[in-house]
Structure formats: structure tokens, C-alpha cells
Amino acid sequence: MPGWPFTAYVVLTIVGLALLSAGLRAVDLPAALGWLILGTDLVFLAAYLRLGDIPPFVFYVLLLVTGVALVRQPG
């Protein structure tokens, strides 16, 4: 089986998380959430480049935490 679909999935997810971080920092939300996502995204990128593999659930956990943090925002 070719490995490029998983590589494309990981790269596109990392790019998507970076865009999510930029979007969250651009709107009227606490900037810490955007910076947290960007920092975690960079850790994921470094881990993928170093290890050559990353389990998909780590992306899901980050998105779950982001969703919970956004739902709990007052307003």
C-alpha cells in the first residue's frame, strides 16, 4: 500500500491546525487558545518529522480540547 495518503493526511491536518490557530487569534477570543494550538501543532510537526509517524488520535484530542474550550467561552 502506498504511504502518501497518510502523509498527505498528516500534512494537511497540521496546515489546518495552523490555520485554525490563526483564525482563533484573529477573532475576539482569548489569544492563549490560538497560541496553544499553534504550539501543539509545532510539536506535532516536529514529532512527525523526527519519528516519521504520528497516531491520528493526537489530532482528535487537540480538536476535542479546542471544542470544549470554545463551548465554555462566555457570551
C-alpha distances in whole Angstrom, upper triangle without the diagonal:
4,6,9,10,11,13,14,15,17,19,20,21,23,24,25,27,29,30,31,33,35,36,37,39,41,42,45,43,43,42,40,38,36,37,35,32,32,32,30,27,28,28,24,23,25,23,20,21,22,20,16,16,18,18,18,21,23,23,24,27,28,28,30,33,33,34,36,38,38,40,42,44,47,48
4,6,7,9,10,11,13,14,16,17,19,20,22,23,25,26,28,29,31,32,33,35,37,38,40,43,41,41,39,38,36,34,34,33,30,29,30,28,25,26,26,22,21,23,21,18,18,20,18,15,14,17,17,17,21,22,22,24,26,27,27,29,32,32,33,35,37,37,39,41,42,46,47
4,6,6,6,9,10,11,13,14,16,17,19,20,22,23,25,26,28,29,30,32,34,35,37,40,38,38,36,35,32,31,31,30,26,26,27,24,22,22,22,18,17,19,17,14,15,17,15,11,11,13,14,15,18,19,19,21,23,24,24,27,29,29,30,33,34,34,36,38,39,43,44
4,5,5,6,8,10,10,12,14,15,16,18,20,21,22,24,25,27,28,30,31,33,35,38,36,36,34,34,31,29,29,28,25,24,25,23,20,21,21,18,16,18,18,14,14,17,16,12,12,14,15,15,19,19,18,21,23,23,23,26,28,28,29,32,33,33,35,37,38,42,43
4,5,5,6,9,10,10,12,14,15,16,18,20,21,22,24,26,26,28,30,31,33,36,34,35,33,32,29,28,28,27,24,24,25,23,20,21,21,18,17,19,18,15,16,19,17,14,13,14,14,13,17,18,16,18,21,21,21,24,26,26,26,29,31,30,32,35,36,39,40
4,5,5,6,9,10,10,12,14,15,16,18,20,21,22,24,25,27,29,30,32,34,32,33,31,30,27,26,26,25,21,21,22,20,17,18,18,15,14,16,15,12,13,16,14,11,9,10,10,10,13,14,13,15,18,19,19,21,23,23,24,27,28,29,30,33,34,37,38
4,5,5,6,8,10,11,12,14,15,17,18,20,21,23,24,26,27,29,31,34,32,32,30,29,26,25,25,24,20,20,21,18,15,16,16,13,12,14,13,10,11,14,13,9,9,10,12,11,15,15,14,17,19,19,19,22,24,24,25,28,29,29,31,33,34,38,39
4,6,5,6,8,10,10,12,14,15,16,18,20,21,22,24,26,27,29,32,30,31,29,28,26,23,24,23,20,19,21,19,16,17,18,14,13,16,16,12,13,17,16,13,12,12,14,12,16,16,14,17,20,19,19,22,24,23,24,27,28,28,30,32,33,36,37
4,6,5,6,9,10,10,12,14,15,16,18,20,21,22,24,25,27,30,28,29,27,26,23,22,22,21,18,18,19,17,14,16,17,13,12,16,15,12,14,17,16,13,11,11,11,9,13,13,11,13,16,16,15,18,20,20,21,24,25,25,27,29,30,33,34
4,6,5,6,9,10,11,12,14,15,16,19,20,21,23,24,26,29,27,27,25,24,21,20,20,19,15,15,16,14,11,12,13,9,9,12,11,8,11,14,13,10,9,8,9,8,11,11,9,12,15,14,14,17,19,18,20,23,23,24,26,28,29,32,34
4,5,5,6,9,10,11,12,14,15,17,18,20,21,23,25,28,26,26,24,24,21,19,19,19,15,14,16,14,11,12,13,10,8,12,12,9,10,14,14,12,11,11,13,12,15,14,12,15,17,16,16,19,20,19,21,24,24,24,27,29,29,33,34
4,5,5,6,9,10,10,12,14,15,16,18,20,21,23,26,24,25,23,23,20,18,19,19,15,14,17,15,12,13,15,12,11,15,15,13,14,18,18,15,14,13,14,12,15,14,11,14,17,15,14,18,20,18,19,23,23,22,25,27,27,31,32
4,5,5,6,9,10,10,12,14,15,16,18,20,21,24,22,23,21,20,18,16,17,16,12,12,14,12,9,12,13,10,10,14,14,12,14,17,17,15,13,12,12,10,12,11,8,10,13,11,11,14,16,15,16,19,20,19,22,24,24,28,29
4,5,5,6,9,10,11,13,14,15,17,19,20,23,21,21,19,19,16,14,14,14,10,9,11,10,6,8,10,8,7,11,12,10,12,15,15,14,13,11,13,11,13,11,9,12,14,11,12,15,16,15,17,20,20,20,23,24,24,28,29
4,5,5,6,9,10,11,12,14,15,17,19,22,21,21,19,19,17,14,15,15,12,10,13,12,9,10,13,11,10,13,15,13,14,18,18,17,16,15,16,14,17,15,12,15,17,14,14,17,18,16,18,21,21,20,23,25,25,28,29
4,5,5,6,9,10,10,12,14,15,17,20,19,19,18,18,15,13,14,14,11,10,14,13,10,12,15,12,12,16,17,15,17,20,21,19,18,16,17,14,15,14,11,13,15,12,11,15,16,13,15,18,18,17,20,22,22,25,26
4,5,5,6,9,10,10,12,14,16,18,16,17,15,15,12,10,11,11,7,7,10,9,6,10,12,10,11,14,15,14,16,19,20,19,17,15,16,13,14,12,9,11,12,9,9,13,13,11,13,16,15,15,18,20,20,23,24
4,5,5,6,9,10,11,12,15,18,16,16,14,14,12,9,10,11,7,6,9,10,7,9,12,11,11,14,16,15,16,19,20,20,19,17,18,16,17,15,12,15,16,12,12,16,15,13,16,18,17,17,20,22,21,24,25
4,5,5,6,9,10,11,13,16,15,16,14,15,13,10,12,13,10,9,13,13,10,12,16,15,14,17,19,18,20,23,24,23,22,20,21,18,19,17,14,16,17,14,13,17,17,14,15,19,17,16,19,21,20,23,24
4,5,5,6,9,10,11,14,12,14,12,13,10,8,10,11,8,9,12,12,10,13,16,15,15,18,20,19,21,24,24,24,22,20,20,17,18,16,13,14,15,12,10,13,13,10,12,15,14,12,16,18,17,20,20
4,5,5,6,9,10,13,11,11,9,10,8,4,7,8,6,6,9,10,9,11,14,14,14,17,19,19,20,23,24,24,23,20,21,19,19,16,14,15,15,12,11,14,13,10,13,15,13,13,16,18,16,19,20
4,6,5,6,9,12,11,12,10,12,10,7,9,11,9,8,12,13,12,13,16,17,16,19,21,21,22,25,26,26,25,23,24,22,22,20,17,19,19,15,15,18,17,14,16,18,16,15,19,20,18,21,21
4,5,5,7,10,10,12,10,13,11,8,11,13,11,11,15,15,14,16,19,19,19,22,24,24,25,28,29,28,27,25,25,22,23,21,17,19,19,16,14,17,16,13,14,17,15,13,16,18,16,18,18
4,5,6,8,7,8,7,9,7,5,9,10,9,10,13,14,14,16,19,19,20,22,24,24,26,28,29,29,27,25,25,22,22,20,17,18,18,14,13,15,14,10,12,14,12,10,13,15,13,15,16
4,6,8,7,8,5,8,8,5,8,10,10,10,13,15,15,16,19,20,20,22,24,25,26,28,30,30,29,26,27,25,24,22,19,20,20,16,16,18,16,13,15,17,14,13,16,17,14,17,17
4,7,8,10,8,12,11,9,11,14,13,13,16,18,17,19,22,22,23,25,27,27,28,31,32,32,31,29,29,27,27,25,22,23,23,19,18,21,19,16,17,19,16,14,18,19,16,18,17
4,6,9,9,12,11,10,13,15,15,15,18,20,19,21,24,24,25,27,29,29,31,33,34,34,33,30,30,28,27,25,22,23,23,19,18,20,18,15,16,17,15,12,15,16,13,14,14
4,7,8,12,11,11,14,16,16,17,20,21,21,23,25,26,27,29,31,32,33,35,36,36,35,32,32,30,29,27,24,24,24,21,19,20,19,15,16,17,14,12,14,14,11,12,11
4,6,9,8,9,11,13,13,15,17,18,19,21,23,23,25,27,28,29,31,33,34,34,32,29,29,27,26,24,21,21,20,17,16,17,15,12,13,14,10,9,12,12,8,10,11
4,5,6,8,9,11,12,14,15,16,18,20,21,22,24,26,27,28,30,31,32,33,32,29,29,27,25,23,21,21,20,17,16,17,15,12,14,14,10,10,13,12,9,11,13
4,5,5,6,9,10,11,12,14,15,17,19,20,21,23,24,26,27,29,30,31,30,27,27,26,25,22,20,21,20,16,16,18,15,13,15,16,12,12,16,15,13,15,16
4,5,5,6,9,10,10,12,14,15,16,18,20,21,22,24,26,27,28,29,28,25,25,24,23,20,18,19,18,14,15,16,13,11,14,14,11,12,15,14,13,15,17
4,5,5,6,9,10,11,12,14,15,16,18,20,21,22,24,26,27,27,26,23,23,21,20,17,15,16,14,11,11,13,10,8,11,11,8,9,13,12,11,14,16
4,5,5,6,9,10,10,12,14,15,16,18,20,21,23,24,25,26,25,22,22,21,20,17,15,16,16,12,12,14,12,9,12,14,11,11,15,15,14,17,18
4,5,5,6,8,10,11,12,14,15,16,18,20,21,22,24,25,24,21,22,21,21,17,16,18,16,13,14,16,14,12,15,16,13,14,18,18,16,19,21
4,5,5,6,8,10,11,12,14,15,16,18,20,21,22,23,22,19,20,19,18,14,13,15,13,10,12,13,11,9,13,14,11,13,16,16,16,19,21
4,5,5,6,9,10,10,12,14,15,16,18,20,21,21,20,17,17,16,15,12,10,12,11,8,9,12,10,8,12,13,11,12,16,17,16,20,22
4,5,5,6,9,10,10,12,14,15,16,18,20,20,19,17,18,17,17,14,12,15,14,11,12,15,14,12,15,17,15,16,19,20,19,23,24
4,5,5,6,9,10,11,12,14,15,16,18,19,19,16,18,17,17,14,13,16,15,11,14,16,14,13,17,18,16,18,21,21,21,24,26
4,5,5,6,9,10,10,12,14,15,16,17,16,13,14,14,14,10,10,12,11,8,11,13,12,11,15,16,15,17,20,20,20,24,26
4,5,5,6,9,10,10,12,14,15,15,14,12,14,13,14,10,9,12,12,9,11,14,13,12,16,18,17,18,21,22,22,26,27
4,5,5,6,9,10,10,12,14,15,15,13,15,15,16,13,12,16,15,12,15,18,17,16,19,21,20,21,24,25,25,28,30
4,5,5,6,9,10,10,12,13,13,11,13,14,15,11,11,15,14,12,15,17,16,16,20,21,20,22,25,25,25,29,31
4,6,5,6,9,10,10,11,10,8,10,11,12,8,9,12,12,10,13,16,15,15,18,20,20,21,24,25,26,29,31
4,5,5,6,8,10,10,10,9,12,13,14,12,11,15,15,14,16,19,18,18,21,23,23,24,27,28,28,32,33
4,5,5,6,8,10,11,10,14,15,17,14,14,18,18,16,18,21,21,21,24,25,25,26,29,30,30,34,36
4,5,5,6,8,8,7,11,12,14,11,12,16,16,15,18,20,20,20,23,25,25,26,29,30,30,34,36
4,5,5,5,5,6,9,11,13,11,12,16,16,16,18,20,21,21,24,26,26,27,29,31,31,35,37
4,6,5,8,9,13,15,17,15,15,19,20,19,21,24,24,24,27,29,28,30,32,34,34,38,39
4,6,8,10,14,16,18,16,17,20,21,20,22,25,25,25,28,30,30,31,34,35,35,39,41
4,5,8,11,14,16,14,16,19,19,19,22,24,24,25,28,29,29,31,34,35,36,39,41
4,7,10,13,16,15,16,19,20,20,22,24,25,25,28,30,30,31,34,35,36,40,42
4,7,9,12,11,13,15,17,17,19,21,22,23,25,27,28,29,31,33,34,38,39
4,6,9,8,9,12,13,13,15,17,18,19,21,23,24,25,27,29,30,34,36
4,6,6,8,10,11,12,14,15,17,18,20,21,23,24,26,27,29,33,35
4,5,6,7,9,11,11,13,15,16,17,19,21,22,23,25,27,30,32
4,5,5,6,9,10,10,12,14,15,16,18,20,21,22,24,28,30
4,5,5,6,9,10,11,12,14,16,17,19,20,21,23,27,29
4,5,5,6,9,10,11,12,14,15,17,18,20,21,25,27
4,5,5,6,9,10,10,12,14,15,16,18,20,24,25
4,5,5,6,9,10,11,12,14,15,17,19,22,24
4,5,5,6,9,10,11,12,14,15,17,21,23
4,5,5,6,9,10,10,12,14,15,19,21
4,5,5,6,9,10,11,12,14,18,20
4,5,5,6,9,10,11,13,16,19
4,5,5,6,9,10,11,15,17
4,5,5,6,9,10,14,15
4,5,5,6,9,12,14
4,6,5,7,10,13
4,5,5,9,10
4,6,8,10
4,6,9
4,6
4
